[in-house]
């Protein structure tokens, strides 16, 4: 599955994926409770970032976001690889934070 999103919409995609993971019950609540802080605030932040909304912003199919979230959430392990593109923008910190949040949640 290749998600060719519009430039500058990384945060929207990650929020849409996290929304799907949370509301499908694909997060590791025991890990979150033991090793993270602020999850309820993050959950509130992504509540309105449905896969439908993220798909519209990112120029993707909603079904593809649901599929990506399911594969990510059900995988026994995951790894995100990226180069400097994620970092080198006016919102690089937000890009990285949202990607890290996906990993911490699962």
Secondary structure by P-SEA (a helix, b strand, c coil): ccccccccaaaaaaaaaaaaaaaacccaaaaaaccccaaaaaaaaaccccaaaaaaaacccaaaaaaaaaaaaaccbbbbbbccccccccaaaaaaaaaaaaaaac
